[in-house]
Amino acid sequence: MVDIDKIKSSIEGNCFISSVHYLKEIDSTNTYASDKNISVDSLIITDHQFSGKGRLDRSWESAKDLNLTFSIKKRLTLSPAENHFLVCFVSFYVFRTVYKELEESLTENELNKLFIKWPNDILFDDKKICGILVESKLPSNEYVIGIGINCNQKVFSSGIQATSIFNITGKQVDINNLLLNLIDSFSENFKELLTSEFENIFKKWKKTTKIIGKVCSFDSGNGTITNGKIIDLKADGSISIQTGETLTDFYSGDIRITGFD
């Protein structure tokens, strides 16, 4: 459960977050953050997001008081072709923060089950533990970064391939400390985006994906690949998938890892 006094006293007014908006319940923190009256450098957090937004118009399931659901509004002078580097930045530092949360309880082999699935979901043993949705608000150069991390939820709806930190470790997660650790990580490294260290951001992100060489199914919106092999992830945001003798680069779509070649 969110301890808003602790969060405000810890981060409000620093150089990364200037204001905190707390709501007991809301449909979507991203929708709230997108309002023109919400200033940049704001954090929007809730105990219960009942209509969270995901990629490809999907919803994000989150039980009340058990998970971390929030959005951050920032302004960055990125070109449309550079937007995916913000996605890489956010997903990498969320990955690293979740990794550190798991590190005390898991072996190195078990920790290798945590990875980023192109372009930004974070999975453990092929089950989603975190969803990220970055929305650009051009031409204002404003970005809304929505993050949902499954923390203490034990049961998920049938048909949803999801897990939580509690289900993995058997230990309750302090949601407030997890958020503060993540904000610290963003704040300490945000200069990477401000100084256009895109190559460095991409290399770190790519290393944590761990999906190159895996077999997948892929829905591009114009057709489905059922037995493709992931050949590469490129700095332009694309994924290279081989089917038979054909190698194709995709810039958007829905991927599901099905095994190893």
Rosetta silent file (secondary structure, phi, psi, omega in degrees, C-alpha in Angstrom):
SEQUENCE: MVDIDKIKSSIEGNCFISSVHYLKEIDSTNTYASDKNISVDSLIITDHQFSGKGRLDRSWESAKDLNLTFSIKKRLTLSPAENHFLVCFVSFYVFRTVYKELEESLTENELNKLFIKWPNDILFDDKKICGILVESKLPSNEYVIGIGINCNQKVFSSGIQATSIFNITGKQVDINNLLLNLIDSFSENFKELLTSEFENIFKKWKKTTKIIGKVCSFDSGNGTITNGKIIDLKADGSISIQTGETLTDFYSGDIRITGFD
SCORE:     score description
SCORE:     0.000 S_00000001
   1 L     0.000  141.573 -176.055    0.000    0.000    0.000 S_00000001
   2 L   -70.216  129.195  171.171    1.257    3.465   -0.879 S_00000001
   3 L  -102.383   89.804 -170.535    2.697    5.547    1.984 S_00000001
   4 H   -66.523  -31.437  178.365    2.259    8.910    0.317 S_00000001
   5 H   -65.078  -42.046  178.330    3.865   10.897    3.142 S_00000001
   6 H   -63.808  -42.711 -178.496    7.037    8.834    2.880 S_00000001
   7 H   -65.912  -46.621 -178.850    7.118    9.195   -0.889 S_00000001
   8 H   -62.875  -44.286 -177.864    6.526   12.939   -0.864 S_00000001
   9 H   -67.423  -24.120 -176.937    9.094   13.625    1.820 S_00000001
  10 H   -87.465  -33.610 -171.222   11.658   11.532   -0.040 S_00000001
  11 H  -127.984  -21.375 -174.450   11.344   12.777   -3.617 S_00000001
  12 L   -66.135  129.661  178.166    9.043   15.781   -4.047 S_00000001
  13 L    94.092   -2.228  176.251   10.966   18.878   -5.026 S_00000001
  14 L   -80.782 -177.761 -173.023   14.131   17.146   -6.217 S_00000001
  15 L   -72.902  -17.617 -177.447   15.526   17.692   -9.707 S_00000001
  16 L   -97.743  -42.448  177.418   13.752   14.684  -11.221 S_00000001
  17 L  -120.542  121.444 -179.085   10.302   14.841   -9.589 S_00000001
  18 L   -99.734  -22.239  179.691    8.909   18.225   -8.612 S_00000001
  19 E  -150.307  151.622 -178.494    5.393   17.184   -7.567 S_00000001
  20 E  -122.687  129.731  176.280    3.509   14.061   -6.524 S_00000001
  21 E  -113.862  119.326 -178.519   -0.159   13.359   -7.278 S_00000001
  22 E  -113.743  131.163  177.442   -1.690   10.562   -5.218 S_00000001
  23 E  -130.639  131.035  179.202   -5.086    9.007   -5.948 S_00000001
  24 E   -59.356  -38.763 -176.566   -6.590    6.132   -4.000 S_00000001
  25 E  -151.264  141.538  179.578   -8.174    4.798   -7.167 S_00000001
  26 E  -159.713  156.164  178.302   -8.108    5.791  -10.821 S_00000001
  27 L   -67.779  -50.684 -177.550   -8.752    4.285  -14.224 S_00000001
  28 L  -151.794  125.594  176.873   -5.288    5.024  -15.643 S_00000001
  29 H   -67.734  -30.261  176.917   -2.365    7.024  -14.287 S_00000001
  30 H   -65.514  -41.315  178.071   -1.215    7.623  -17.864 S_00000001
  31 H   -62.994  -43.787  178.730   -4.548    9.190  -18.766 S_00000001
  32 H   -61.982  -45.058 -178.037   -4.389   11.407  -15.667 S_00000001
  33 H   -66.316  -25.907 -177.746   -0.801   12.422  -16.410 S_00000001
  34 L   -73.395  -14.262  178.900   -1.703   13.315  -20.000 S_00000001
  35 L   -60.451  135.686 -176.633   -3.941   16.168  -18.845 S_00000001
  36 L   -64.540  -17.766  179.495   -2.440   19.499  -19.871 S_00000001
  37 L   -82.622   -9.744  176.103   -2.907   20.799  -16.326 S_00000001
  38 L   -89.026  120.446 -174.277   -0.456   18.224  -14.961 S_00000001
  39 L   -74.787  158.444  174.034    3.006   19.742  -15.089 S_00000001
  40 L   -65.718  160.270 -175.967    6.101   18.007  -16.334 S_00000001
  41 L    68.483   25.256  177.258    8.291   16.324  -13.706 S_00000001
  42 E   -99.104  146.789  171.019    5.161   15.022  -11.968 S_00000001
  43 E  -110.628  128.770  176.888    4.692   11.580  -10.445 S_00000001
  44 E  -116.854  122.523 -176.089    1.167   10.144  -10.442 S_00000001
  45 E  -135.551  149.965 -177.781    0.641    7.122   -8.219 S_00000001
  46 E  -143.550  156.558  173.189   -2.366    5.126   -7.070 S_00000001
  47 E   -79.486  -25.853 -175.648   -3.300    2.207   -4.825 S_00000001
  48 E  -147.810  112.194  173.648   -5.646    0.843   -7.463 S_00000001
  49 E  -104.147  110.113 -170.884   -5.548    1.322  -11.214 S_00000001
  50 L   -97.174   -3.436  177.015   -8.645   -0.397  -12.538 S_00000001
  51 L  -146.535   54.302 -177.530   -8.263    0.309  -16.253 S_00000001
  52 E   -63.978  149.579 -177.492   -4.527    0.446  -16.855 S_00000001
  53 E   -99.833  136.875  175.088   -3.258    0.921  -20.389 S_00000001
  54 L  -123.719  179.221  176.088   -0.871   -1.451  -22.116 S_00000001
  55 H   -63.708  152.975  175.124    0.675   -1.739  -25.547 S_00000001
  56 H    58.627   35.241  176.510   -1.562   -2.529  -28.528 S_00000001
  57 H    62.741   25.070  177.216   -4.643   -1.233  -26.654 S_00000001
  58 L   -85.428  162.171  176.042   -4.418   -3.973  -24.039 S_00000001
  59 E   -97.928  162.000  179.804   -5.433   -3.540  -20.416 S_00000001
  60 E  -119.606  116.639 -178.541   -3.162   -4.024  -17.398 S_00000001
  61 L   -81.894  132.507  179.256   -4.548   -6.075  -14.513 S_00000001
  62 L  -152.071  121.438  179.738   -3.584   -4.912  -11.024 S_00000001
  63 L   -74.891  147.583 -177.217   -5.124   -5.878   -7.681 S_00000001
  64 L   -61.803  133.693  173.149   -5.844   -3.105   -5.175 S_00000001
  65 L    69.796    1.005 -172.339   -3.069   -2.243   -2.676 S_00000001
  66 L  -108.569  -13.909 -173.147   -0.812   -5.077   -3.848 S_00000001
  67 L  -131.516  171.462  179.172    1.170   -3.659   -6.751 S_00000001
  68 E  -104.876  114.188 -179.262    3.101   -0.615   -7.877 S_00000001
  69 E  -132.261  121.345 -175.935    1.278    1.415  -10.541 S_00000001
  70 E  -159.890  167.486  175.189    2.372    4.919  -11.464 S_00000001
  71 E  -135.188  151.652  175.831    3.224    7.350  -14.255 S_00000001
  72 E  -125.984  135.054  178.109    5.908    9.999  -14.671 S_00000001
  73 E  -108.728  123.872 -178.402    5.583   13.028  -16.930 S_00000001
  74 E  -132.803  163.249  172.899    8.795   14.406  -18.426 S_00000001
  75 E  -119.063  129.517 -179.722    9.903   16.714  -21.208 S_00000001
  76 L  -140.556  142.366  178.768   12.686   15.616  -23.559 S_00000001
  77 L   -92.639   69.390  177.142   13.916   16.972  -26.868 S_00000001
  78 L  -102.799  142.833  172.423   13.874   13.669  -28.701 S_00000001
  79 L   -77.978  161.239  176.716   13.074   13.299  -32.370 S_00000001
  80 H   -53.943  -34.065 -179.930   10.404   10.741  -33.324 S_00000001
  81 H   -73.395  -13.950 -179.084   13.215    8.434  -34.486 S_00000001
  82 H  -101.903   -3.730 -176.354   14.810    8.675  -31.031 S_00000001
  83 H   -56.934  -35.034 -175.766   11.706    7.918  -28.961 S_00000001
  84 H   -67.754  -19.103  176.302   12.591    4.247  -28.640 S_00000001
  85 H   -70.158  -29.675  173.034   15.742    5.151  -26.710 S_00000001
  86 H   -66.314  -40.643  176.320   13.515    6.467  -23.932 S_00000001
  87 H   -60.370  -44.506  178.472   11.739    3.099  -23.943 S_00000001
  88 H   -61.797  -43.942 -179.398   15.128    1.359  -23.707 S_00000001
  89 H   -59.867  -51.211 -176.482   16.212    3.643  -20.858 S_00000001
  90 H   -63.146  -48.993 -175.647   13.060    3.113  -18.814 S_00000001
  91 H   -66.584  -35.110  179.001   12.854   -0.650  -19.306 S_00000001
  92 H   -64.808  -45.975 -176.350   16.546   -1.157  -18.532 S_00000001
  93 H   -76.227  -25.133  169.383   16.446    0.704  -15.217 S_00000001
  94 H   -67.795  -45.427  176.967   13.176   -0.955  -14.217 S_00000001
  95 H   -54.191  -48.935 -176.398   14.804   -4.294  -15.042 S_00000001
  96 H   -64.256  -37.351  179.107   17.833   -3.428  -12.947 S_00000001
  97 H   -68.849  -42.489  177.127   15.728   -2.320   -9.981 S_00000001
  98 H   -65.769  -39.922  177.679   13.586   -5.466  -10.064 S_00000001
  99 H   -55.747  -46.190 -179.875   16.751   -7.564  -10.456 S_00000001
 100 H   -65.024  -32.934  177.595   18.155   -6.051   -7.252 S_00000001
 101 H   -66.827  -35.635 -179.053   14.859   -6.779   -5.477 S_00000001
 102 H   -82.545  -22.565 -168.801   15.113  -10.446   -6.485 S_00000001
 103 H   -58.309  -35.273 -177.359   18.852  -10.726   -5.908 S_00000001
 104 L   -69.777  -19.121 -172.489   18.637  -11.368   -2.155 S_00000001
 105 L  -111.634  -17.418 -171.364   16.385  -14.400   -2.633 S_00000001
 106 L  -116.454  156.036  173.179   17.476  -16.099   -5.862 S_00000001
 107 L   -78.015  168.538  179.397   20.513  -17.884   -7.204 S_00000001
 108 H   -62.224  -39.559  178.077   22.373  -16.567  -10.227 S_00000001
 109 H   -63.495  -39.648  178.157   20.786  -19.232  -12.433 S_00000001
 110 H   -67.819  -38.270  179.373   17.324  -18.239  -11.227 S_00000001
 111 H   -63.574  -26.228  178.251   18.073  -14.546  -11.813 S_00000001
 112 L   -67.623  -11.145  177.238   18.840  -15.362  -15.447 S_00000001
 113 L   -77.374  -11.796  178.373   15.131  -16.067  -15.896 S_00000001
 114 E   -87.916  127.506 -179.633   14.483  -12.308  -15.669 S_00000001
 115 E  -155.717  163.398  174.821   14.673  -10.557  -19.047 S_00000001
 116 E   -93.875  125.861  175.371   13.264   -7.767  -21.179 S_00000001
 117 E   -94.697  125.019 -178.845   10.978   -8.921  -23.964 S_00000001
 118 L   -47.601  132.684   -0.956   11.126   -6.633  -26.986 S_00000001
 119 L   -93.126  -18.406 -172.147   10.351   -3.831  -26.806 S_00000001
 120 L  -153.565   -8.032  178.202    9.799   -3.208  -23.092 S_00000001
 121 E   -66.697  148.714  176.412    7.891   -5.832  -21.071 S_00000001
 122 E  -113.397  124.806 -175.378    9.851   -7.469  -18.254 S_00000001
 123 E  -119.384  152.878  169.690    9.317  -11.198  -17.795 S_00000001
 124 E  -126.785  119.708 -178.695   10.430  -13.836  -15.344 S_00000001
 125 L    53.888   43.180  178.140   10.417  -17.388  -16.641 S_00000001
 126 L    67.577   15.156  175.251    8.258  -16.206  -19.575 S_00000001
 127 E  -116.154  136.644 -174.735    5.644  -14.652  -17.255 S_00000001
 128 E   -71.451  129.528  176.679    5.104  -10.900  -17.195 S_00000001
 129 E  -113.163  -19.937 -178.843    6.220   -9.168  -14.035 S_00000001
 130 E  -150.286  138.474  174.016    6.244   -5.598  -15.332 S_00000001
 131 E  -119.409  142.643 -178.256    4.540   -3.621  -18.071 S_00000001
 132 E  -132.145  134.291  176.446    5.721   -0.281  -19.431 S_00000001
 133 E  -133.731  114.363  178.068    3.895    2.143  -21.703 S_00000001
 134 E  -105.399  123.399 -178.999    5.654    5.279  -22.959 S_00000001
 135 E  -118.804  127.739  178.707    3.421    7.789  -24.736 S_00000001
 136 E   -92.861  140.571 -179.782    4.800   10.815  -26.582 S_00000001
 137 E  -116.850   73.273 -179.360    2.834   14.059  -26.596 S_00000001
 138 L   -82.305  150.679    6.615    4.169   15.833  -29.661 S_00000001
 139 L   -91.324   18.020 -175.745    4.841   18.594  -30.561 S_00000001
 140 L   -77.546   -9.993 -175.118    5.211   19.563  -26.881 S_00000001
 141 L    62.447   25.249  175.617    8.095   17.091  -26.374 S_00000001
 142 E   -96.407  144.603 -178.934    6.260   15.781  -23.328 S_00000001
 143 E  -130.977  137.440  175.051    6.310   12.085  -22.483 S_00000001
 144 E  -110.866  121.435 -176.043    4.133   10.065  -20.147 S_00000001
 145 E  -109.451  107.649  179.934    5.871    6.982  -18.772 S_00000001
 146 E   -99.868  132.794 -176.740    3.483    4.428  -17.293 S_00000001
 147 E  -134.471  131.766  173.338    4.875    1.572  -15.207 S_00000001
 148 E  -127.920  122.859  179.618    3.147   -1.347  -13.521 S_00000001
 149 E  -119.299  124.308  177.414    5.116   -3.820  -11.411 S_00000001
 150 L   -74.886  112.974 -173.230    3.471   -6.923   -9.969 S_00000001
 151 L  -105.528  -66.953 -172.763    4.638   -6.900   -6.357 S_00000001
 152 L  -117.429    6.356  177.907    2.462   -8.773   -3.859 S_00000001
 153 L   -71.875  130.880 -176.288   -0.394  -10.087   -5.990 S_00000001
 154 L   -98.095  -33.199 -173.253   -0.634  -13.872   -5.695 S_00000001
 155 L  -123.370  136.771  177.704   -3.393  -14.797   -8.153 S_00000001
 156 L  -122.215  156.541 -178.642   -3.991  -13.548  -11.710 S_00000001
 157 L   -57.289  146.843  178.429   -6.905  -14.070  -14.046 S_00000001
 158 L   -61.195  141.734 -179.310   -6.897  -17.297  -16.028 S_00000001
 159 L    92.405  -12.432  178.424   -5.304  -16.887  -19.418 S_00000001
 160 L   -97.256  121.880  178.192   -2.897  -14.200  -18.216 S_00000001
 161 L   -87.618   84.313 -175.966    0.750  -15.251  -18.208 S_00000001
 162 E  -139.049  157.415  174.701    1.838  -13.127  -15.259 S_00000001
 163 L  -145.198 -178.015 -178.841    3.671  -13.448  -11.973 S_00000001
 164 L  -138.701  166.088  177.106    4.791  -11.206   -9.123 S_00000001
 165 H   -61.109  -39.363  178.648    7.865  -10.605   -7.012 S_00000001
 166 H   -62.423  -44.219 -179.745    6.078  -12.287   -4.094 S_00000001
 167 H   -63.169  -29.033 -179.051    5.281  -15.368   -6.151 S_00000001
 168 H   -80.734  -42.994 -172.667    8.933  -15.611   -7.171 S_00000001
 169 H  -102.464  -21.165 -173.971   10.575  -14.979   -3.783 S_00000001
 170 L    76.200   11.787 -177.739    7.847  -15.813   -1.239 S_00000001
 171 L  -120.491  141.488  176.138    8.561  -12.461    0.423 S_00000001
 172 L   -66.590  141.241  179.596    6.380   -9.372    0.766 S_00000001
 173 L   -99.377  134.049  170.913    7.617   -6.373   -1.191 S_00000001
 174 L   -81.006  100.706 -174.250    7.807   -2.902    0.340 S_00000001
 175 H   -59.427  -37.919 -177.167    6.127   -1.050   -2.514 S_00000001
 176 H   -68.116  -43.447  178.252    7.290    2.347   -1.306 S_00000001
 177 H   -65.500  -37.683  178.447   10.955    1.379   -1.080 S_00000001
 178 H   -62.083  -43.789  178.511   10.770   -0.236   -4.515 S_00000001
 179 H   -62.727  -46.517 -178.295    9.385    2.986   -5.983 S_00000001
 180 H   -63.216  -38.728  176.741   12.004    5.143   -4.272 S_00000001
 181 H   -63.460  -39.074 -179.697   14.795    2.878   -5.490 S_00000001
 182 H   -69.439  -43.255  177.558   13.451    3.112   -9.018 S_00000001
 183 H   -61.368  -41.345  177.086   13.114    6.916   -8.907 S_00000001
 184 H   -60.027  -42.398 -179.320   16.686    7.137   -7.602 S_00000001
 185 H   -64.692  -43.911  175.840   17.879    4.969  -10.471 S_00000001
 186 H   -60.089  -49.248 -175.026   16.083    7.115  -13.045 S_00000001
 187 H   -61.977  -44.243 -177.258   17.332   10.327  -11.463 S_00000001
 188 H   -66.865  -24.812 -173.484   20.965    9.230  -11.191 S_00000001
 189 H  -115.557    3.611 -174.429   21.118    8.152  -14.821 S_00000001
 190 L   -63.054  -23.458  178.650   18.775   10.577  -16.578 S_00000001
 191 H   -60.136  -23.775  177.656   21.759   12.501  -17.931 S_00000001
 192 H   -59.099  -38.069  177.305   22.223    9.607  -20.376 S_00000001
 193 H   -78.015  -40.997 -177.038   19.112   10.809  -22.176 S_00000001
 194 H   -65.407  -29.539 -179.644   19.828   14.506  -21.723 S_00000001
 195 L  -104.397   14.473  173.687   23.279   14.128  -23.283 S_00000001
 196 L    58.316   43.116  176.507   22.111   11.754  -26.032 S_00000001
 197 L   -84.310   56.538 -170.885   24.131    8.735  -24.889 S_00000001
 198 H   -66.748  -38.447 -179.464   21.887    6.587  -27.050 S_00000001
 199 H   -62.684  -42.274  178.785   24.471    3.969  -28.011 S_00000001
 200 H   -64.475  -43.817  178.466   25.262    3.298  -24.348 S_00000001
 201 H   -59.872  -46.811 -176.845   21.555    3.085  -23.439 S_00000001
 202 H   -63.734  -43.098 -178.378   20.871    0.677  -26.291 S_00000001
 203 H   -61.071  -43.123  179.301   23.798   -1.617  -25.476 S_00000001
 204 H   -65.819  -42.300  179.242   22.707   -2.005  -21.845 S_00000001
 205 H   -62.788  -47.203 -176.617   19.100   -2.605  -22.868 S_00000001
 206 H   -60.805  -39.071 -178.201   20.040   -5.157  -25.537 S_00000001
 207 H   -63.129  -30.256 -176.677   22.197   -7.133  -23.108 S_00000001
 208 L   -92.197   -0.469  178.962   19.261   -7.629  -20.739 S_00000001
 209 L   -75.193  -41.186  176.228   16.795   -8.799  -23.397 S_00000001
 210 L    56.834   28.338 -177.133   18.303  -12.303  -23.615 S_00000001
 211 L  -112.960   -9.011  179.497   16.008  -13.188  -26.530 S_00000001
 212 L   -65.011  131.053 -177.105   18.390  -13.294  -29.497 S_00000001
 213 L    95.396   -9.513 -179.534   18.517  -16.845  -30.825 S_00000001
 214 E   -85.776  156.051  176.318   15.137  -17.789  -29.384 S_00000001
 215 E   -88.710  143.528 -174.959   12.203  -19.113  -31.375 S_00000001
 216 E  -146.720  163.434  162.332    9.064  -16.983  -31.358 S_00000001
 217 E  -107.771  146.776 -173.462    5.648  -16.349  -32.753 S_00000001
 218 E  -143.094  127.384  177.284    5.138  -12.810  -34.016 S_00000001
 219 E  -110.374  110.636 -178.296    2.016  -10.874  -34.968 S_00000001
 220 L   -86.915   -6.367 -172.772    2.871   -7.829  -37.065 S_00000001
 221 L    94.121  -22.474  177.854   -0.728   -6.775  -37.558 S_00000001
 222 L  -114.118    7.646 -178.535   -0.462   -7.801  -41.194 S_00000001
 223 L   158.535  165.614 -176.141    0.186  -11.468  -40.570 S_00000001
 224 E  -122.919  132.165  171.176    1.535  -13.950  -38.056 S_00000001
 225 E   -96.508  128.855 -175.659    4.854  -15.769  -37.934 S_00000001
 226 E  -104.331  -17.617 -177.115    4.526  -19.010  -36.001 S_00000001
 227 E  -145.829   60.729 -178.441    8.066  -20.380  -36.019 S_00000001
 228 E   -97.802  158.328  176.390   10.508  -17.511  -36.396 S_00000001
 229 E  -114.259  129.386  179.707   14.013  -17.142  -35.006 S_00000001
 230 E   -77.275  117.306 -175.587   15.103  -13.853  -33.433 S_00000001
 231 E   -96.841  -39.091 -176.098   18.347  -12.874  -35.156 S_00000001
 232 E  -161.485  159.459  169.692   19.000   -9.363  -33.869 S_00000001
 233 E  -120.877  126.926 -170.333   17.719   -6.281  -32.074 S_00000001
 234 L  -110.024  157.098 -175.977   18.778   -3.060  -33.783 S_00000001
 235 L   -67.774  -12.784  176.403   19.456    0.474  -32.580 S_00000001
 236 L   -85.946    4.405  177.872   16.674    1.813  -34.813 S_00000001
 237 L    94.742   -1.176 -176.050   14.146   -0.017  -32.596 S_00000001
 238 L   -90.474  163.131  173.687   13.516   -2.922  -34.941 S_00000001
 239 E  -120.666  134.920 -179.760   13.665   -6.664  -34.375 S_00000001
 240 E  -100.924  122.307 -177.909   15.060   -9.030  -37.027 S_00000001
 241 E  -124.301  132.064  179.843   13.219  -12.328  -37.365 S_00000001
 242 E  -103.578  132.180  172.071   14.156  -15.171  -39.699 S_00000001
 243 E  -128.875  113.211 -174.587   11.624  -17.560  -41.192 S_00000001
 244 L    64.143 -122.507  178.798   13.171  -20.132  -43.487 S_00000001
 245 L   -98.331    3.353 -174.912   15.566  -18.187  -45.721 S_00000001
 246 E  -100.452  129.656  176.651   13.789  -14.866  -45.204 S_00000001
 247 E  -114.664  122.865 -175.582   15.042  -12.236  -42.739 S_00000001
 248 E  -126.957  138.410  174.681   12.604   -9.406  -41.943 S_00000001
 249 E   -97.416  130.852  178.179   12.915   -6.326  -39.741 S_00000001
 250 E  -118.681  141.493 -179.541    9.800   -5.305  -37.784 S_00000001
 251 L  -106.088  -11.579  176.240    9.285   -1.999  -36.001 S_00000001
 252 L  -155.779  160.333 -179.888    6.091   -2.910  -34.176 S_00000001
 253 L   145.850 -178.951 -176.934    4.118   -5.995  -33.329 S_00000001
 254 E  -119.586  123.603 -174.995    3.424   -8.546  -30.638 S_00000001
 255 E  -115.535  145.600  174.812    5.993  -11.219  -29.847 S_00000001
 256 E  -134.808  123.430 -179.917    5.780  -14.419  -27.820 S_00000001
 257 E   -77.059  129.244 -176.700    8.850  -16.475  -27.015 S_00000001
 258 E  -116.271  -11.256  178.478    8.215  -20.167  -27.699 S_00000001
 259 E   161.219 -163.588  178.850   11.594  -21.830  -27.233 S_00000001
 260 E  -110.989  151.420  177.961   15.174  -22.201  -28.392 S_00000001
 261 L   -70.309    0.000    0.000   16.426  -22.993  -31.873 S_00000001
